[in-house]
Each structure stands twice: as C-alpha cells, then as structure tokens.
C-alpha cells in the first residue's frame, strides 16, 4: 500500500510551507451506483518560535537574531503540528547546523560550539533524526523538540561576527498499515526503525 507522507524544511529565519497529500478514487457498479473512496491525508506544519522580553512565545523573526555572545543562549522553540489531517502520523525531525565566518565564505566547525536542549519524548535515531514517541493526531502539536540553542563560552576569536544557521526538517508518515501492522503504540530506541515510508530527502 502506498503510504501517505509529508515533509517540511525550515531555516533559522525561514518557515517553509507545508506539504499535504490527498487523492480520490471513483468506482461505478452495474446498477449505476457510484462509490466514492477518499484516502486519508497528512497535513503538518513546522512551528518555530522565540520569546519576547516578557518570556512569551512569539514567531521567529524573519531577520533572525543578532548580537549573541559566547556562553549565551537563544530561545528557539521547535515543534510540529498536525493541521486538518485525517490520519494519525508518526513524526520525525532532523536538525542540522552550520557556522559561517564573518567573511561570509568560510565554514567554521560546529562541533562543541552549539548545544541544543533536546527534550524527553523524542527518540534520537539514525541520520540525525529525532522521532516523536507517540502518533500525532489531527489538531495536535508535539511538545518542543528543543527550546534553546546555547553558544559555547569558549568560542575562539575566529567566530566573532559569524552567522549560525540551524536547518530544521520535519517529516510525517501515516501510522495505519505501517509499523509492524499497527502493533507499535510508542516508539523506543529499539523499535523506531520499523517505521517505514518516510519521504525521500
């Protein structure tokens, strides 16, 4: 059975539109009765927020955030919402980061320079993905994958004026007719790989 899936990608200061899938099939019988079968769909959106001076969540600014110093943290709240879909879905999110020097050309190492406060309820998996541990239903939003990005206090001088980009990719695949014939109700480090049909990268 062809599985329904969706994929979203966002950059540090950019939220990309959602992707949804849905089709209909029509069959006619001899008595001229039309049977309509509509497949389910998965419709997700990636939510990226920061916080205002009072600590309230607000939309991530399109221009990004500037003036961050070593040892400081930036509020970045990342979650996934299932909007108007009709099928429960498994969700996974990939986080990739790059650091570009002040010259705008030179790539700097990211290892040990950035720290993400990944939250419980997400299972780290192969390929840098984090899997939400329970199926997501229409109208539900996952808890945040992480809420802060912290810059290492020992950043050397070549990182002055650098630009950090965090790319977040969210994918969803239907639960029904997946995951060992529906026997999985919660993902663990031992069974997440049984989920199939993820969108190609």
C-alpha positions as CSV (number, residue, x, y, z in Angstrom):
1,X,0.0,0.0,0.0
2,X,1.3,3.4,-0.9
3,X,1.9,5.3,2.3
4,X,0.9,9.0,2.7
5,X,3.7,11.2,3.9
6,X,4.7,14.9,4.3
7,X,7.9,16.8,4.6
8,X,8.8,20.3,5.8
9,X,12.0,22.2,5.9
10,X,12.8,25.4,7.7
11,X,16.0,27.5,8.1
12,X,16.9,29.6,11.2
13,X,14.8,32.6,10.0
14,X,12.5,30.9,7.5
15,X,9.4,28.8,7.8
16,X,8.6,26.9,4.6
17,X,5.0,26.0,3.6
18,X,3.5,22.6,4.5
19,X,3.1,19.7,2.1
20,X,-0.1,17.7,2.0
21,X,-1.2,14.6,0.1
22,X,-4.7,13.5,-0.8
23,X,-6.5,11.7,-3.7
24,X,-9.9,10.3,-4.5
25,X,-10.9,7.2,-6.4
26,X,-14.3,6.6,-8.2
27,X,-15.9,3.2,-9.0
28,X,-19.1,2.5,-10.8
29,X,-21.3,-0.6,-10.4
30,X,-23.6,-2.2,-12.8
31,X,-26.6,-0.6,-11.2
32,X,-25.1,2.8,-11.9
33,X,-24.3,3.4,-8.2
34,X,-21.1,5.5,-7.7
35,X,-18.9,4.6,-4.8
36,X,-16.6,7.3,-3.6
37,X,-13.5,6.4,-1.6
38,X,-11.3,9.2,-0.3
39,X,-7.9,8.4,1.1
40,X,-6.7,9.9,4.3
41,X,-4.2,12.7,4.3
42,X,-1.4,14.0,6.5
43,X,-1.0,17.7,6.8
44,X,1.7,19.1,9.1
45,X,3.3,22.4,9.8
46,X,6.6,23.2,11.5
47,X,6.4,25.7,14.3
48,X,9.5,27.8,15.2
49,X,9.2,30.4,17.9
50,X,11.4,32.5,20.2
51,X,10.4,34.5,23.3
52,X,9.8,38.2,23.8
53,X,11.3,40.3,26.7
54,X,8.4,39.1,29.0
55,X,9.1,35.4,28.2
56,X,6.1,34.9,26.0
57,X,6.5,32.8,22.8
58,X,6.4,34.8,19.6
59,X,7.0,33.9,15.9
60,X,10.7,33.5,15.0
61,X,11.7,36.9,13.4
62,X,12.3,36.7,9.6
63,X,15.6,38.7,10.0
64,X,16.9,36.3,12.6
65,X,18.6,37.2,15.9
66,X,21.8,39.2,16.2
67,X,24.3,40.2,18.9
68,X,24.6,36.8,20.6
69,X,27.7,36.4,22.7
70,X,29.7,33.2,23.6
71,X,28.1,31.4,26.6
72,X,24.7,32.9,25.9
73,X,21.5,31.1,24.8
74,X,18.9,31.9,22.2
75,X,15.3,30.9,22.8
76,X,14.3,28.7,19.8
77,X,11.2,26.6,20.3
78,X,10.6,23.9,17.7
79,X,7.5,21.7,17.4
80,X,5.3,20.0,14.8
81,X,1.6,20.5,14.4
82,X,-0.8,18.2,12.6
83,X,-3.3,20.5,10.9
84,X,-6.6,19.3,9.3
85,X,-5.2,15.9,8.5
86,X,-7.4,12.8,8.8
87,X,-4.8,10.2,9.6
88,X,-2.6,9.6,12.6
89,X,1.0,10.0,11.8
90,X,4.5,9.2,13.0
91,X,6.7,12.3,13.1
92,X,10.4,12.8,12.9
93,X,12.6,16.0,12.9
94,X,16.2,16.5,11.7
95,X,18.3,19.4,13.0
96,X,21.4,20.5,11.0
97,X,23.6,23.5,11.8
98,X,26.3,25.4,10.0
99,X,28.5,28.3,11.1
100,X,29.9,30.7,8.5
101,X,32.7,33.1,9.4
102,X,32.3,36.9,9.2
103,X,33.7,36.9,5.7
104,X,30.6,35.1,4.6
105,X,32.5,32.4,2.8
106,X,34.5,30.3,5.3
107,X,32.8,27.4,7.1
108,X,33.7,27.0,10.7
109,X,33.5,23.8,12.8
110,X,30.2,23.3,14.7
111,X,31.4,20.6,17.0
112,X,31.3,21.6,20.6
113,X,30.2,25.2,19.6
114,X,26.5,24.8,19.8
115,X,24.3,22.9,22.3
116,X,20.6,22.1,21.9
117,X,18.5,21.2,25.0
118,X,16.7,18.3,23.4
119,X,13.6,17.3,25.4
120,X,12.1,14.0,26.6
121,X,9.5,12.3,24.4
122,X,11.8,12.4,21.4
123,X,13.9,9.3,20.4
124,X,17.3,10.0,18.8
125,X,17.7,7.9,15.7
126,X,19.9,7.2,12.7
127,X,20.8,10.0,10.3
128,X,20.4,12.8,12.9
129,X,16.7,12.4,13.2
130,X,14.6,12.7,16.4
131,X,11.4,10.6,16.4
132,X,8.3,11.7,18.3
133,X,7.5,8.8,20.5
134,X,3.7,8.6,20.0
135,X,1.5,9.1,16.9
136,X,0.3,12.6,16.2
137,X,-3.4,13.1,15.5
138,X,-5.1,15.9,13.6
139,X,-5.2,19.1,15.7
140,X,-2.4,18.0,18.0
141,X,1.0,19.6,18.4
142,X,4.1,17.8,19.6
143,X,6.0,19.1,22.7
144,X,9.0,21.1,21.7
145,X,12.0,19.1,20.4
146,X,14.2,21.8,21.9
147,X,13.8,25.3,23.3
148,X,17.3,26.8,23.4
149,X,20.5,27.0,21.4
150,X,23.5,27.7,23.6
151,X,26.7,29.1,22.2
152,X,29.9,27.7,23.8
153,X,31.6,30.0,26.2
154,X,35.0,29.2,24.8
155,X,34.4,30.2,21.2
156,X,37.7,31.4,19.8
157,X,38.2,34.8,18.1
158,X,37.6,33.5,14.6
159,X,33.9,33.1,15.5
160,X,33.5,36.8,16.0
161,X,30.8,38.1,13.7
162,X,29.9,34.6,12.5
163,X,26.5,33.5,11.2
164,X,24.8,30.4,12.6
165,X,22.2,28.7,10.5
166,X,20.0,26.0,12.0
167,X,18.1,24.0,9.4
168,X,15.1,22.0,10.7
169,X,13.3,19.4,8.6
170,X,10.1,17.7,9.7
171,X,8.6,14.6,8.1
172,X,5.5,12.6,8.8
173,X,4.2,9.3,7.6
174,X,0.8,7.7,8.2
175,X,0.5,5.2,11.1
176,X,-2.1,3.0,9.7
177,X,-0.8,0.0,7.7
178,X,2.7,0.8,8.9
179,X,4.8,-0.1,12.0
180,X,4.5,-3.9,12.1
181,X,0.8,-3.9,11.2
182,X,-0.1,-1.3,13.8
183,X,1.3,-3.1,16.8
184,X,3.5,-0.3,17.8
185,X,1.9,2.3,20.1
186,X,5.0,4.1,21.3
187,X,8.4,4.4,19.7
188,X,11.6,3.4,21.6
189,X,15.3,3.2,20.7
190,X,14.7,-0.4,19.9
191,X,11.7,-0.2,17.5
192,X,11.7,3.2,15.8
193,X,13.5,1.7,12.7
194,X,10.3,-0.4,12.0
195,X,8.5,2.7,10.8
196,X,8.6,2.8,7.0
197,X,7.6,5.0,4.1
198,X,9.5,8.2,5.1
199,X,9.7,10.8,2.3
200,X,12.9,10.7,0.3
201,X,15.4,13.5,1.1
